[in-house]
């Protein structure tokens, strides 16, 4: 759907469908706000921090700007879609540059491992540590693909707000051995201890623990092979700035330094949302 990208976006559209309040301005909240705005809702996005982005905050030290959260992008089309909703191109605002190698690991003792864009180059790196693990990596990718086909393609877009919805997925989750941790599933396929470390890092990128995060997160191995690994030139903070500007152009109201204290429901709809020390946001029936 292509929509007007001008600052007058709210004008000339279908009648307002109602009010939507999105609480939390991480990437998920930003995407939800933009998608609901594209559908014609009046949208307010709030966050308790001083800037949007959630974990993707930035800080400056020694004259340099640093990403405090995620540093790489593994599904760039998801960001492309947000700009396309309003007739824009993400590439006109921020550049995503494909990386190779994707990750470089430095181990105690001086050894180095490059996790590369091509499987052939990655296998060459693996052979330097343990030739038998080349086959193990092939099996790991096959396992990751099976998890991806369920965890990403079937479940990523589904809301789990009902017990029944979650229960129906239990057979698939058991079949995929989701009771293993990421490290556990990696260790089933790879034998060299340093390769095990390298291929278990993905939970660390979001603050997780490879030894306790469910192996569902191992789908990242296949996801990276499918879409690649990219860096946003200027850092992830640059992407957040571009998304903030897109929110404003689309007519989304953004309020920061807001701590939500209470949500009141009326006939299963959110009726009122109160922030600490201030008056409510929603004074009429809306959606959260």
N, C-alpha and C positions, 0 to 999 in steps of 0.2 A: 504494500500500500504506500503510495507516494503522497506526502502531505506538504502543504505550504511551509517553507522553512523561515519565513520572515518573522520579524518581531511582532507582527500583527496576527500570528498564527491562530489565537483563540477566536478571531473574528471570522465571520462567514462560514462557520462550521455548523454541523447539525446541532439541534438543541442540546444543551448541557445534560449529560446523563446522570449527574449527581456529583457528590464530593468524595474524593478519595484521600485518605491520609496515610502516607507511607512512613513508618517509624524505623529509622536506621538508614543511613546514607552510605552504606558500603556498596560494592558493585551490584549486589542483588537488589538492594533498595533503589539504587539509581535506575537499574534496568526496569524494575517494576513501575517506578514513577513514569518513566518515558513511555512504556508500553500502554499504561492506563491513559496517559495523556493523548497518545495517538488514537485511542479508541473514542476520545471525546469527553473524558471526565475532567472535572476541575481537580487538580492534584496539588497537594502540599506535601513536601518531603522534609522531615525533621531529623535532627541528630543532636546528640548531647555534646559532640566535639565542636571545635572551632572551625573545622573544615570538613567537607564531605570526603568520602573515600574509605571509611571504615579502617581496616588494617593498613590500607595503602596511604599512610601518612608520610610526610617528608620532614627532615630536619636539616639544619645547616650547621656545619662545624668546620672551622679552619678555612673558611671561604669556599667550601664545597657543599653542594646539595646532595643529600643521601636519601634513598628510599628506605623507609623504616619497615616496610611490609613486603609484598610480592615484588619480584624484580623481573620475571619473565612472563610471557603470554603464550598459552598453549592451545587456545581455541579462538583465533582472531576473528572468525566470522561472527561470533557472538557480539563483538563490539561493532563490526561493520553493520549488522542488522539494526542497531540502535540509531545510527545516523541515517540509514536508508529509510527508516520509518518516517522521516521528515524531509525526504528528498535530497539528502546530503550524502557526501562521500567521506568516510572516516579519513582517507588518505589526504584529503584537503586540509586536515587539521592536525593530524599526528602521523608520524612515520613508524611503521612496524618493520624492523629489519631482521631477516632470518639469520639465525646463529649457526655457526659450525666451528668448533664443537659446541654442543648444547651446554655441557657442563665439563669443567676440568677439576679433577680431584688431586690434591697433594696429600700424600700420606707421610706419617712419621717414618723416617728412614730414607726419604728422598724420592720414593717412587711416585709416578704421575700416571693418571688414567684419564683419557679423553672419551667422553660419551658423545658420539658423533652423529651427524645428520643421516648418514647412510649406514645401513646395517653392515655392509662390507667393511667400512672403516671401523665401526664399533667392534666387529668380530676380530679384526686385526689387533685392536687394543686388548681385547679379552685374551687372545692367544699369548700375549706377553706375560700374563699372570697365570693362566691355567687353560691350556688348549681344550681340555675336556668340557670346560664351561661354555664353549661356543654352542654346543648342542643344548646345554642347559638354558642358555639365553633364548634359543629358538623355542624351547618349551615354555619359558616364562612369557614370551610374547604371545604364544598361542593361548595360554591361560589368561593373560591380560585382555586379549581380544574377546574371549568368552565372557569375561566380567563386564567389559565395555558394552557388549551387545545387550546386556540386561541392565546393568547399573546406569549407563548413560543413555542409550537409545530408548529404553523402555521406562525407566524410573525417574530420570533426571527432571522431567517436566511434569511429573504427577505429584499432586499434593497428598501428603500422608496425614490428613486431619481426622481420619476415621480408622478405628482399630481394624475393621473388616478389610480396608485397603491394604494395611500392613500385613495382616495374616495371610492374604492370598499370595504374598511374595515369599513366604517362608520356604516353600520347596525350592524355589530358584536360588535363594540365598544359601541354603544348605548344599545344593548341588555345586555351587561355585565356591564352597568352603569359606564362606565369609566369616566363620568363627575363627579362622586363622588371622594373625596380624599381618601387616605388610611384610615385616621382616620374616615372619614365619613362612609366608608363601614364597618369598625370594629364596630363603634358605632351602626350600624343597628342591629348587632347580639349580642353584649355584653352590659351589663348594669352597672356592677361595674366599677367605675371610674379608679381604679388602674389596673384592667384587661384591660380596654380600652387602657391605657397607654402602658402596656406591649406588647400587640398584635399590636400596631401601630408603633413600633420602626424601622421597616426595612428600611424606607427611610433614617433614621439617619445614617445608616451604609455607605451610599454613599454621605453623606452631604446634603440630601434632607430634606424637611419639611413634616411631616406626614399630616399636615393640608392643604397642597397645592399640594402635589405629587399625580398624578392620581392613582385611585384605581387599574389600571393595575398592579401596583407594588405589590398589595396584592397577586399576584400569588406565591410570595415567600413562603407563608404559606404551600401551597401544594408541592412546589418544595423541601422544607426542609423535608417534610414527605416522599417524593419519594426517595431522595438520601441521606438524613442525613445532619448533620453539622459536619465539621471537622476542626481541627487545624493543621497547618503545623509546625512540630517540628523545633524549631529554629526561628519561626516567619515567617510572610509573606515575609519578606525580604530575608529569606533563599530560598524561592520559586523563587523569582525574580532573585537571583544569579544563581540558577540552570537553569532557562530559558535563562539567558544571556549566560551562558556557552553552552547551546544547540544551540543558534543562531550562535555562533562562530564555533562550530563543523559542523554545517550545511552549513557554507560558507556564512552566511548573514553578510554584512558589517554594523557595528553599529557606528554611529557618534553622539556624544553628544555635548552639548553646542552650538546647532545649532538653530538659529531662522529664520524660513522661512519667507521671505518677499513677494515673488511673484511666481505665477505659470502661465506659458504661455501655452496656448493650440494651437494646430495646427491640423486641421481636426478632432476635437473632442478628440484628444489624447494629453496628457501632453507632451510638447516639451522641456520645460526648466523650471527649478525650481531655483530661486535665493534666497540665504540666505543673511541676512543683513551683509554688509561690506565685503563679500567674493564673489568668483565667483560661477557660477551655478553648480548644481550637475549633472543634466541631460543635455547632449549636443546632444542627439539623441532621437528619438521618444520612448516613454515609457508609463508606466501606473502609476497612483497614486491611 
